[in-house]
Amino acid sequence: MKPRHKRFALIIGALAVIGAAAALVLNAFEENLVFFFTPTQVAAGEAPQNRAFRIGGMVKEGSLQRDGMNVSFVVTDTAHDVPVTYSGILPDLFREGKGVVAQGKLEGSGNAVSFKASEVLAKHDENYMPPEAQQAMDKAAVEKASKSLK
């Protein structure tokens, strides 16, 4: 083999290794990517059925039920509600009427959809709410007000 052919083979081999590494990194990134959805988007069927995602909004007043380590509550954006179940210890700042983000998967189908959370995150101070959740709450309030005016 000529030196020129050896260099060419080495370059092709290096490009193949870099391409394989990039494909593996992108595949891992895609599998671990978690999107945020509001209860309105979940009700509209925009949320994935067999994949983990985050849902955010407010914990509906009077919806919190505890049974040992199992907890159920309702996340709302004032327009739609999504029942959530969680098994574990809730954050200290978790309260009814306060902001929450839960990560997990949807269970059930049709009108009997519930969210099985694997992680629950509560707000970190008096005034904080995730920007996406605040936008969804504002949008739902406008839609609700426009419907009541009709």
Secondary structure, DSSP 4 states (H G I P E B T S, - for coil): --HHHHHHHHHHHHHHHHHHHHHHHHHHHHHH---EE-HHHHHTT-S-SSS-EEEEEEEPTT--EEETTEEEEEEE-SS-EEEEEEESPPPTT--TTSEEEEEEEEES-TT--EEEEEEEEE-SSTT---HHHHHHHHHHHHHHHHHHH-
